[in-house]
């Protein structure tokens, strides 16, 4: 919910060239990210390392989802081509 609100506020602030309008939500996003990093910290000495690990996991998952979606789209196009009546 916070991410959606922050994105909407960022888009509006960007369009109006008004960073000050977005700053409070950005600060809240950082505060929540720090809380999550603190709660999930294991051996890492720095919260930055925890956050970086989280981002790297997210980035890897996003890449895998994109590759999977591309394969599914290609398979769908192939099935559609094969199912189309010959002219």
KENU-815748 format. One record per residue: residue in one letter; x, y, z of N, C-alpha, C in turn; residue number from 1. Coordinates in steps of 0.02 Angstrom, whole numbers, plus 32768, in hexadecimal, padded with zeros to 4 digits. Each point is the difference from the previous one (the first is absolute). Layout:
N
<site><code>A</code><n_east>X</n_east><n_north>Y</n_north><n_up>Z</n_up><ca_east>X</ca_east><ca_north>Y</ca_north><ca_up>Z</ca_up><c_east>X</c_east><c_north>Y</c_north><c_up>Z</c_up><pos>NUM</pos></site>
...
***
This chain:
87
<site><code>X</code><n_east>802A</n_east><n_north>7FC5</n_north><n_up>8000</n_up><ca_east>7FD6</ca_east><ca_north>803B</ca_north><ca_up>8000</ca_up><c_east>802C</c_east><c_north>803F</c_north><c_up>8000</c_up><pos>1</pos></site>
<site><code>X</code><n_east>8034</n_east><n_north>7FFF</n_north><n_up>8029</n_up><ca_east>802D</ca_east><ca_north>803A</ca_north><ca_up>8002</ca_up><c_east>8023</c_east><c_north>800A</c_north><c_up>7FBD</c_up><pos>2</pos></site>
<site><code>X</code><n_east>8016</n_east><n_north>7FC9</n_north><n_up>7FE1</n_up><ca_east>8022</ca_east><ca_north>8005</ca_north><ca_up>7FBF</ca_up><c_east>7FD2</c_east><c_north>801E</c_north><c_up>7FCB</c_up><pos>3</pos></site>
<site><code>X</code><n_east>7FC2</n_east><n_north>7FEB</n_north><n_up>7FFF</n_up><ca_east>7FD0</ca_east><ca_north>801B</ca_north><ca_up>7FD0</ca_up><c_east>7FF3</c_east><c_north>804A</c_north><c_up>800C</c_up><pos>4</pos></site>
<site><code>X</code><n_east>7FF8</n_east><n_north>8013</n_north><n_up>803E</n_up><ca_east>7FF5</ca_east><ca_north>8047</ca_north><ca_up>8011</ca_up><c_east>803E</c_east><c_north>8029</c_north><c_up>7FEE</c_up><pos>5</pos></site>
<site><code>X</code><n_east>803A</n_east><n_north>7FE5</n_north><n_up>800F</n_up><ca_east>803E</ca_east><ca_north>8024</ca_north><ca_up>7FF1</ca_up><c_east>8009</c_east><c_north>8008</c_north><c_up>7FB5</c_up><pos>6</pos></site>
<site><code>X</code><n_east>7FF1</n_east><n_north>7FCC</n_north><n_up>7FDA</n_up><ca_east>8007</ca_east><ca_north>8005</ca_north><ca_up>7FB8</ca_up><c_east>7FD2</c_east><c_north>8036</c_north><c_up>7FE3</c_up><pos>7</pos></site>
<site><code>X</code><n_east>7FC2</n_east><n_north>7FFF</n_north><n_up>8017</n_up><ca_east>7FCF</ca_east><ca_north>8033</ca_north><ca_up>7FE8</ca_up><c_east>8018</c_east><c_north>8046</c_north><c_up>8013</c_up><pos>8</pos></site>
<site><code>X</code><n_east>8018</n_east><n_north>8008</n_north><n_up>803D</n_up><ca_east>8019</ca_east><ca_north>8042</ca_north><ca_up>8016</ca_up><c_east>803D</c_east><c_north>8014</c_north><c_up>7FD8</c_up><pos>9</pos></site>
<site><code>X</code><n_east>802C</n_east><n_north>7FD0</n_north><n_up>7FF2</n_up><ca_east>803C</ca_east><ca_north>800F</ca_north><ca_up>7FD8</ca_up><c_east>7FED</c_east><c_north>8017</c_north><c_up>7FBA</c_up><pos>10</pos></site>
<site><code>X</code><n_east>7FD1</n_east><n_north>7FDC</n_north><n_up>7FE1</n_up><ca_east>7FEB</ca_east><ca_north>8012</ca_north><ca_up>7FBB</ca_up><c_east>7FE3</c_east><c_north>8047</c_north><c_up>7FFF</c_up><pos>11</pos></site>
<site><code>X</code><n_east>7FD6</n_east><n_north>800F</n_north><n_up>8031</n_up><ca_east>7FE2</ca_east><ca_north>8043</ca_north><ca_up>8003</ca_up><c_east>8035</c_east><c_north>8035</c_north><c_up>800E</c_up><pos>12</pos></site>
<site><code>X</code><n_east>802C</n_east><n_north>7FF3</n_north><n_up>802F</n_up><ca_east>8035</ca_east><ca_north>8031</ca_north><ca_up>8011</ca_up><c_east>802F</c_east><c_north>800A</c_north><c_up>7FC5</c_up><pos>13</pos></site>
<site><code>X</code><n_east>800F</n_east><n_north>7FCA</n_north><n_up>7FDD</n_up><ca_east>802D</ca_east><ca_north>8006</ca_north><ca_up>7FC5</ca_up><c_east>7FDF</c_east><c_north>802A</c_north><c_up>7FCA</c_up><pos>14</pos></site>
<site><code>X</code><n_east>7FC0</n_east><n_north>7FF4</n_north><n_up>7FF3</n_up><ca_east>7FDD</ca_east><ca_north>8027</ca_north><ca_up>7FCD</ca_up><c_east>7FFE</c_east><c_north>804A</c_north><c_up>8012</c_up><pos>15</pos></site>
<site><code>X</code><n_east>7FFC</n_east><n_north>800F</n_north><n_up>8041</n_up><ca_east>7FFC</ca_east><ca_north>8045</ca_north><ca_up>8017</ca_up><c_east>8044</c_east><c_north>801C</c_north><c_up>8014</c_up><pos>16</pos></site>
<site><code>X</code><n_east>8035</n_east><n_north>7FD8</n_north><n_up>7FF6</n_up><ca_east>8044</ca_east><ca_north>8014</ca_north><ca_up>8014</ca_up><c_east>8000</c_east><c_north>8019</c_north><c_up>8048</c_up><pos>17</pos></site>
<site><code>X</code><n_east>7FE3</n_east><n_north>7FD7</n_north><n_up>802D</n_up><ca_east>7FF7</ca_east><ca_north>8013</ca_north><ca_up>8046</ca_up><c_east>8018</c_east><c_north>7FC8</c_north><c_up>802E</c_up><pos>18</pos></site>
<site><code>X</code><n_east>8042</n_east><n_north>7FFA</n_north><n_up>8008</n_up><ca_east>801C</ca_east><ca_north>7FCB</ca_north><ca_up>8029</ca_up><c_east>7FE8</c_east><c_north>8005</c_north><c_up>8048</c_up><pos>19</pos></site>
<site><code>X</code><n_east>7FF7</n_east><n_north>803B</n_north><n_up>8019</n_up><ca_east>7FEB</ca_east><ca_north>800A</ca_north><ca_up>8046</ca_up><c_east>7FBE</c_east><c_north>7FDD</c_north><c_up>800F</c_up><pos>20</pos></site>
<site><code>X</code><n_east>7FD5</n_east><n_north>7FFB</n_north><n_up>7FCE</n_up><ca_east>7FC0</ca_east><ca_north>7FDE</ca_north><ca_up>800A</ca_up><c_east>800A</c_east><c_north>7FB5</c_north><c_up>800A</c_up><pos>21</pos></site>
<site><code>X</code><n_east>8035</n_east><n_north>7FE4</n_north><n_up>7FE3</n_up><ca_east>800D</ca_east><ca_north>7FB9</ca_north><ca_up>8003</ca_up><c_east>802E</c_east><c_north>7FED</c_north><c_up>803A</c_up><pos>22</pos></site>
<site><code>X</code><n_east>8026</n_east><n_north>802E</n_north><n_up>8019</n_up><ca_east>8033</ca_east><ca_north>7FF2</ca_north><ca_up>8033</ca_up><c_east>7FE5</c_east><c_north>7FDB</c_north><c_up>803E</c_up><pos>23</pos></site>
<site><code>X</code><n_east>7FC7</n_east><n_north>8013</n_north><n_up>801C</n_up><ca_east>7FE8</ca_east><ca_north>7FDC</ca_north><ca_up>803B</ca_up><c_east>7FF3</c_east><c_north>7FB5</c_north><c_up>7FF3</c_up><pos>24</pos></site>
<site><code>X</code><n_east>7FE3</n_east><n_north>7FF0</n_north><n_up>7FC7</n_up><ca_east>7FF3</ca_east><ca_north>7FBA</ca_north><ca_up>7FF0</ca_up><c_east>8042</c_east><c_north>7FDB</c_north><c_up>7FF2</c_up><pos>25</pos></site>
<site><code>X</code><n_east>802F</n_east><n_north>8021</n_north><n_up>7FE1</n_up><ca_east>8041</ca_east><ca_north>7FE1</ca_north><ca_up>7FF4</ca_up><c_east>8022</c_east><c_north>7FF0</c_north><c_up>8043</c_up><pos>26</pos></site>
<site><code>X</code><n_east>7FFC</n_east><n_north>802E</n_north><n_up>802F</n_up><ca_east>801D</ca_east><ca_north>7FF5</ca_north><ca_up>8042</ca_up><c_east>7FDD</c_east><c_north>7FC4</c_north><c_up>8022</c_up><pos>27</pos></site>
<site><code>X</code><n_east>7FBF</n_east><n_north>7FFB</n_north><n_up>7FF9</n_up><ca_east>7FDB</ca_east><ca_north>7FC8</ca_north><ca_up>801D</ca_up><c_east>8016</c_east><c_north>7FBE</c_north><c_up>7FE0</c_up><pos>28</pos></site>
<site><code>X</code><n_east>800A</n_east><n_north>8000</n_north><n_up>7FBE</n_up><ca_east>8017</ca_east><ca_north>7FC4</ca_north><ca_up>7FDD</ca_up><c_east>8044</c_east><c_north>7FEA</c_north><c_up>801B</c_up><pos>29</pos></site>
<site><code>X</code><n_east>802D</n_east><n_north>802F</n_north><n_up>8009</n_up><ca_east>8042</ca_east><ca_north>7FF0</ca_north><ca_up>801B</ca_up><c_east>7FFA</c_east><c_north>7FE5</c_north><c_up>8048</c_up><pos>30</pos></site>
<site><code>X</code><n_east>7FD4</n_east><n_north>801D</n_north><n_up>8027</n_up><ca_east>7FF7</ca_east><ca_north>7FEA</ca_north><ca_up>8045</ca_up><c_east>7FE6</c_east><c_north>7FB8</c_north><c_up>8001</c_up><pos>31</pos></site>
<site><code>X</code><n_east>7FD0</n_east><n_north>7FF0</n_north><n_up>7FD6</n_up><ca_east>7FE6</ca_east><ca_north>7FBC</ca_north><ca_up>7FFE</ca_up><c_east>8035</c_east><c_north>7FD0</c_north><c_up>7FE7</c_up><pos>32</pos></site>
<site><code>X</code><n_east>8026</n_east><n_north>8014</n_north><n_up>7FCD</n_up><ca_east>8036</ca_east><ca_north>7FD5</ca_north><ca_up>7FE7</ca_up><c_east>8033</c_east><c_north>7FF2</c_north><c_up>8037</c_up><pos>33</pos></site>
<site><code>X</code><n_east>8010</n_east><n_north>8032</n_north><n_up>8028</n_up><ca_east>802F</ca_east><ca_north>7FF7</ca_north><ca_up>8037</ca_up><c_east>7FE3</c_east><c_north>7FD0</c_north><c_up>8035</c_up><pos>34</pos></site>
<site><code>X</code><n_east>7FBF</n_east><n_north>8006</n_north><n_up>800E</n_up><ca_east>7FE0</ca_east><ca_north>7FD3</ca_north><ca_up>8030</ca_up><c_east>8002</c_east><c_north>7FB8</c_north><c_up>7FE7</c_up><pos>35</pos></site>
<site><code>X</code><n_east>7FF2</n_east><n_north>7FF6</n_north><n_up>7FC0</n_up><ca_east>8002</ca_east><ca_north>7FBD</ca_north><ca_up>7FE3</ca_up><c_east>8046</c_east><c_north>7FE5</c_north><c_up>8002</c_up><pos>36</pos></site>
<site><code>X</code><n_east>8031</n_east><n_north>8028</n_north><n_up>7FEE</n_up><ca_east>8046</ca_east><ca_north>7FEA</ca_north><ca_up>8002</ca_up><c_east>8015</c_east><c_north>7FED</c_north><c_up>8047</c_up><pos>37</pos></site>
<site><code>X</code><n_east>7FEC</n_east><n_north>8027</n_north><n_up>8030</n_up><ca_east>8011</ca_east><ca_north>7FF2</ca_north><ca_up>8046</ca_up><c_east>7FDF</c_east><c_north>7FBF</c_north><c_up>8017</c_up><pos>38</pos></site>
<site><code>X</code><n_east>7FC2</n_east><n_north>7FF5</n_north><n_up>7FEB</n_up><ca_east>7FDC</ca_east><ca_north>7FC4</ca_north><ca_up>8015</ca_up><c_east>801A</c_east><c_north>7FC1</c_north><c_up>7FDF</c_up><pos>39</pos></site>
<site><code>X</code><n_east>801D</n_east><n_north>8007</n_north><n_up>7FC5</n_up><ca_east>8017</ca_east><ca_north>7FC5</ca_north><ca_up>7FDB</ca_up><c_east>804C</c_east><c_north>7FF8</c_north><c_up>8001</c_up><pos>40</pos></site>
<site><code>X</code><n_east>8022</n_east><n_north>802B</n_north><n_up>8026</n_up><ca_east>8049</ca_east><ca_north>7FFD</ca_north><ca_up>8004</ca_up><c_east>8015</c_east><c_north>7FBE</c_north><c_up>801E</c_up><pos>41</pos></site>
<site><code>X</code><n_east>8032</n_east><n_north>7FE2</n_north><n_up>7FE1</n_up><ca_east>801C</ca_east><ca_north>7FC2</ca_north><ca_up>801C</ca_up><c_east>8048</c_east><c_north>800E</c_north><c_up>8014</c_up><pos>42</pos></site>
<site><code>X</code><n_east>802F</n_east><n_north>7FEF</n_north><n_up>7FD6</n_up><ca_east>8047</ca_east><ca_north>8009</ca_north><ca_up>8010</ca_up><c_east>801B</c_east><c_north>8043</c_north><c_up>7FE8</c_up><pos>43</pos></site>
<site><code>X</code><n_east>7FDB</n_east><n_north>8022</n_north><n_up>7FD5</n_up><ca_east>8018</ca_east><ca_north>803E</ca_north><ca_up>7FE3</ca_up><c_east>800B</c_east><c_north>8036</c_north><c_up>8035</c_up><pos>44</pos></site>
<site><code>X</code><n_east>8037</n_east><n_north>8022</n_north><n_up>7FFB</n_up><ca_east>8010</ca_east><ca_north>8034</ca_north><ca_up>8031</ca_up><c_east>7FD9</c_east><c_north>8040</c_north><c_up>7FF1</c_up><pos>45</pos></site>
<site><code>X</code><n_east>7FF2</n_east><n_north>800B</n_north><n_up>7FC1</n_up><ca_east>7FE0</ca_east><ca_north>803F</ca_north><ca_up>7FEC</ca_up><c_east>7FBA</c_east><c_north>7FF4</c_north><c_up>7FE3</c_up><pos>46</pos></site>
<site><code>X</code><n_east>7FD3</n_east><n_north>802E</n_north><n_up>800F</n_up><ca_east>7FBD</ca_east><ca_north>7FFC</ca_north><ca_up>7FE3</ca_up><c_east>8002</c_east><c_north>8005</c_north><c_up>7FB4</c_up><pos>47</pos></site>
<site><code>X</code><n_east>8031</n_east><n_north>8026</n_north><n_up>7FE7</n_up><ca_east>8008</ca_east><ca_north>8006</ca_north><ca_up>7FB8</ca_up><c_east>8009</c_east><c_north>7FBC</c_north><c_up>7FDF</c_up><pos>48</pos></site>
<site><code>X</code><n_east>8028</n_east><n_north>7FD4</n_north><n_up>801F</n_up><ca_east>800C</ca_east><ca_north>7FBE</ca_north><ca_up>7FE5</ca_up><c_east>7FBF</c_east><c_north>7FD7</c_north><c_up>7FFE</c_up><pos>49</pos></site>
<site><code>X</code><n_east>7FD7</n_east><n_north>8007</n_north><n_up>8033</n_up><ca_east>7FC0</ca_east><ca_north>7FDD</ca_north><ca_up>8002</ca_up><c_east>7FD3</c_east><c_north>8019</c_north><c_up>7FC7</c_up><pos>50</pos></site>
<site><code>X</code><n_east>7FFC</n_east><n_north>8042</n_north><n_up>7FF9</n_up><ca_east>7FD7</ca_east><ca_north>801D</ca_north><ca_up>7FCC</ca_up><c_east>8019</c_east><c_north>7FED</c_north><c_up>7FBA</c_up><pos>51</pos></site>
<site><code>X</code><n_east>8042</n_east><n_north>7FFF</n_north><n_up>7FF8</n_up><ca_east>801D</ca_east><ca_north>7FED</ca_north><ca_up>7FBF</ca_up><c_east>7FEF</c_east><c_north>7FB8</c_north><c_up>7FF0</c_up><pos>52</pos></site>
<site><code>X</code><n_east>8004</n_east><n_north>7FD4</n_north><n_up>8031</n_up><ca_east>7FEF</ca_east><ca_north>7FB9</ca_north><ca_up>7FF5</ca_up><c_east>7FB7</c_east><c_north>7FFA</c_north><c_up>7FEB</c_up><pos>53</pos></site>
<site><code>X</code><n_east>7FD4</n_east><n_north>8026</n_north><n_up>8021</n_up><ca_east>7FB9</ca_east><ca_north>8000</ca_north><ca_up>7FEF</ca_up><c_east>7FF5</c_east><c_north>8017</c_north><c_up>7FB8</c_up><pos>54</pos></site>
<site><code>X</code><n_east>8022</n_east><n_north>8036</n_north><n_up>7FED</n_up><ca_east>7FFA</ca_east><ca_north>801A</ca_north><ca_up>7FBC</ca_up><c_east>8019</c_east><c_north>7FCD</c_north><c_up>7FCD</c_up><pos>55</pos></site>
<site><code>X</code><n_east>8039</n_east><n_north>7FE1</n_north><n_up>800E</n_up><ca_east>801C</ca_east><ca_north>7FCF</ca_north><ca_up>7FD2</ca_up><c_east>7FD0</c_east><c_north>7FC5</c_north><c_up>7FF7</c_up><pos>56</pos></site>
<site><code>X</code><n_east>7FDF</n_east><n_north>7FEB</n_north><n_up>8035</n_up><ca_east>7FCF</ca_east><ca_north>7FCA</ca_north><ca_up>7FFB</ca_up><c_east>7FC5</c_east><c_north>8017</c_north><c_up>7FD6</c_up><pos>57</pos></site>
<site><code>X</code><n_east>7FE7</n_east><n_north>803D</n_north><n_up>800C</n_up><ca_east>7FCA</ca_east><ca_north>801C</ca_north><ca_up>7FD9</ca_up><c_east>8013</c_east><c_north>8005</c_north><c_up>7FB7</c_up><pos>58</pos></site>
<site><code>X</code><n_east>803C</n_east><n_north>8018</n_north><n_up>7FF1</n_up><ca_east>8017</ca_east><ca_north>8008</ca_north><ca_up>7FBC</ca_up><c_east>8005</c_east><c_north>7FBD</c_north><c_up>7FDC</c_up><pos>59</pos></site>
<site><code>X</code><n_east>8018</n_east><n_north>7FCD</n_north><n_up>8023</n_up><ca_east>8005</ca_east><ca_north>7FBD</ca_north><ca_up>7FE3</ca_up><c_east>7FBB</c_east><c_north>7FE4</c_north><c_up>7FF1</c_up><pos>60</pos></site>
<site><code>X</code><n_east>7FD1</n_east><n_north>8009</n_north><n_up>802F</n_up><ca_east>7FBC</ca_east><ca_north>7FE8</ca_north><ca_up>7FF5</ca_up><c_east>7FDF</c_east><c_north>8025</c_north><c_up>7FC6</c_up><pos>61</pos></site>
<site><code>X</code><n_east>800B</n_east><n_north>8040</n_north><n_up>7FFC</n_up><ca_east>7FE3</ca_east><ca_north>8028</ca_north><ca_up>7FC9</ca_up><c_east>801A</c_east><c_north>7FE8</c_north><c_up>7FBD</c_up><pos>62</pos></site>
<site><code>X</code><n_east>8042</n_east><n_north>7FF2</n_north><n_up>7FFD</n_up><ca_east>801D</ca_east><ca_north>7FE7</ca_north><ca_up>7FC2</ca_up><c_east>7FE4</c_east><c_north>7FBC</c_north><c_up>7FED</c_up><pos>63</pos></site>
<site><code>X</code><n_east>7FF9</n_east><n_north>7FD4</n_north><n_up>8031</n_up><ca_east>7FE3</ca_east><ca_north>7FBE</ca_north><ca_up>7FF2</ca_up><c_east>7FB8</c_east><c_north>8006</c_north><c_up>7FE8</c_up><pos>64</pos></site>
<site><code>X</code><n_east>7FDA</n_east><n_north>802C</n_north><n_up>801F</n_up><ca_east>7FBA</ca_east><ca_north>800A</ca_north><ca_up>7FEA</ca_up><c_east>7FFC</c_east><c_north>801B</c_north><c_up>7FB9</c_up><pos>65</pos></site>
<site><code>X</code><n_east>802D</n_east><n_north>802F</n_north><n_up>7FF0</n_up><ca_east>8000</ca_east><ca_north>801B</ca_north><ca_up>7FBC</ca_up><c_east>8011</c_east><c_north>7FCA</c_north><c_up>7FCD</c_up><pos>66</pos></site>
<site><code>X</code><n_east>8032</n_east><n_north>7FD6</n_north><n_up>800F</n_up><ca_east>8012</ca_east><ca_north>7FCB</ca_north><ca_up>7FD1</ca_up><c_east>7FC7</c_east><c_north>7FCE</c_north><c_up>7FF9</c_up><pos>67</pos></site>
<site><code>X</code><n_east>7FDF</n_east><n_north>7FF0</n_north><n_up>8037</n_up><ca_east>7FC8</ca_east><ca_north>7FD1</ca_north><ca_up>7FFE</ca_up><c_east>7FC6</c_east><c_north>801E</c_north><c_up>7FD7</c_up><pos>68</pos></site>
<site><code>X</code><n_east>7FF2</n_east><n_north>803F</n_north><n_up>800A</n_up><ca_east>7FCA</ca_east><ca_north>8021</ca_north><ca_up>7FDB</ca_up><c_east>8010</c_east><c_north>8002</c_north><c_up>7FB6</c_up><pos>69</pos></site>
<site><code>X</code><n_east>803F</n_east><n_north>800C</n_north><n_up>7FEE</n_up><ca_east>8014</ca_east><ca_north>8002</ca_north><ca_up>7FBA</ca_up><c_east>7FF6</c_east><c_north>7FBB</c_north><c_up>7FE0</c_up><pos>70</pos></site>
<site><code>X</code><n_east>8013</n_east><n_north>7FCB</n_north><n_up>8024</n_up><ca_east>7FF6</ca_east><ca_north>7FBB</ca_north><ca_up>7FE6</ca_up><c_east>7FB6</c_east><c_north>7FF1</c_north><c_up>7FF8</c_up><pos>71</pos></site>
<site><code>X</code><n_east>7FD8</n_east><n_north>8014</n_north><n_up>8030</n_up><ca_east>7FB8</ca_east><ca_north>7FF4</ca_north><ca_up>7FFC</ca_up><c_east>7FE1</c_east><c_north>8026</c_north><c_up>7FC5</c_up><pos>72</pos></site>
<site><code>X</code><n_east>8015</n_east><n_north>803D</n_north><n_up>7FF5</n_up><ca_east>7FE7</ca_east><ca_north>8027</ca_north><ca_up>7FC7</ca_up><c_east>8014</c_east><c_north>7FDF</c_north><c_up>7FBE</c_up><pos>73</pos></site>
<site><code>X</code><n_east>803E</n_east><n_north>7FE9</n_north><n_up>7FFB</n_up><ca_east>8017</ca_east><ca_north>7FDF</ca_north><ca_up>7FC3</ca_up><c_east>7FD9</c_east><c_north>7FC0</c_north><c_up>7FF4</c_up><pos>74</pos></site>
<site><code>X</code><n_east>7FF3</n_east><n_north>7FD9</n_north><n_up>8034</n_up><ca_east>7FDA</ca_east><ca_north>7FC3</ca_north><ca_up>7FF9</ca_up><c_east>7FB8</c_east><c_north>800F</c_north><c_up>7FEB</c_up><pos>75</pos></site>
<site><code>X</code><n_east>7FE3</n_east><n_north>8034</n_north><n_up>801C</n_up><ca_east>7FBC</ca_east><ca_north>8014</ca_north><ca_up>7FED</ca_up><c_east>7FFD</c_east><c_north>8015</c_north><c_up>7FB7</c_up><pos>76</pos></site>
<site><code>X</code><n_east>8030</n_east><n_north>8027</n_north><n_up>7FE9</n_up><ca_east>8001</ca_east><ca_north>8014</ca_north><ca_up>7FB9</ca_up><c_east>8008</c_east><c_north>7FC3</c_north><c_up>7FD3</c_up><pos>77</pos></site>
<site><code>X</code><n_east>802A</n_east><n_north>7FD1</n_north><n_up>8014</n_up><ca_east>800A</ca_east><ca_north>7FC4</ca_north><ca_up>7FD8</ca_up><c_east>7FBF</c_east><c_north>7FD7</c_north><c_up>7FFC</c_up><pos>78</pos></site>
<site><code>X</code><n_east>7FDF</n_east><n_north>7FF7</n_north><n_up>8039</n_up><ca_east>7FC0</ca_east><ca_north>7FDB</ca_north><ca_up>8000</ca_up><c_east>7FCD</c_east><c_north>8024</c_north><c_up>7FD5</c_up><pos>79</pos></site>
<site><code>X</code><n_east>7FFD</n_east><n_north>8041</n_north><n_up>8005</n_up><ca_east>7FCF</ca_east><ca_north>8026</ca_north><ca_up>7FD8</ca_up><c_east>800F</c_east><c_north>7FF8</c_north><c_up>7FB6</c_up><pos>80</pos></site>
<site><code>X</code><n_east>8040</n_east><n_north>8001</n_north><n_up>7FED</n_up><ca_east>8012</ca_east><ca_north>7FF8</ca_north><ca_up>7FB9</ca_up><c_east>7FED</c_east><c_north>7FBA</c_north><c_up>7FE8</c_up><pos>81</pos></site>
<site><code>X</code><n_east>800D</n_east><n_north>7FCE</n_north><n_up>8029</n_up><ca_east>7FF1</ca_east><ca_north>7FBA</ca_north><ca_up>7FEC</ca_up><c_east>7FB5</c_east><c_north>7FF3</c_north><c_up>7FFD</c_up><pos>82</pos></site>
<site><code>X</code><n_east>7FDA</n_east><n_north>8022</n_north><n_up>802A</n_up><ca_east>7FB7</ca_east><ca_north>7FF6</ca_north><ca_up>8002</ca_up><c_east>7FDC</c_east><c_north>8027</c_north><c_up>7FCA</c_up><pos>83</pos></site>
<site><code>X</code><n_east>8021</n_east><n_north>8032</n_north><n_up>7FE3</n_up><ca_east>7FDF</ca_east><ca_north>8029</ca_north><ca_up>7FCD</ca_up><c_east>7FF4</c_east><c_north>7FD6</c_north><c_up>7FC1</c_up><pos>84</pos></site>
<site><code>X</code><n_east>7FC5</n_east><n_north>8009</n_north><n_up>7FE2</n_up><ca_east>7FF1</ca_east><ca_north>7FDB</ca_north><ca_up>7FC3</ca_up><c_east>8030</c_east><c_north>8014</c_north><c_up>7FC7</c_up><pos>85</pos></site>
<site><code>X</code><n_east>8013</n_east><n_north>7FD0</n_north><n_up>7FD8</n_up><ca_east>802D</ca_east><ca_north>800E</ca_north><ca_up>7FC8</ca_up><c_east>7FD9</c_east><c_north>8026</c_north><c_up>7FCB</c_up><pos>86</pos></site>
<site><code>X</code><n_east>8022</n_east><n_north>802E</n_north><n_up>7FE0</n_up><ca_east>7FDE</ca_east><ca_north>8028</ca_north><ca_up>7FCC</ca_up><c_east>800A</c_east><c_north>7FE2</c_north><c_up>7FBD</c_up><pos>87</pos></site>
***
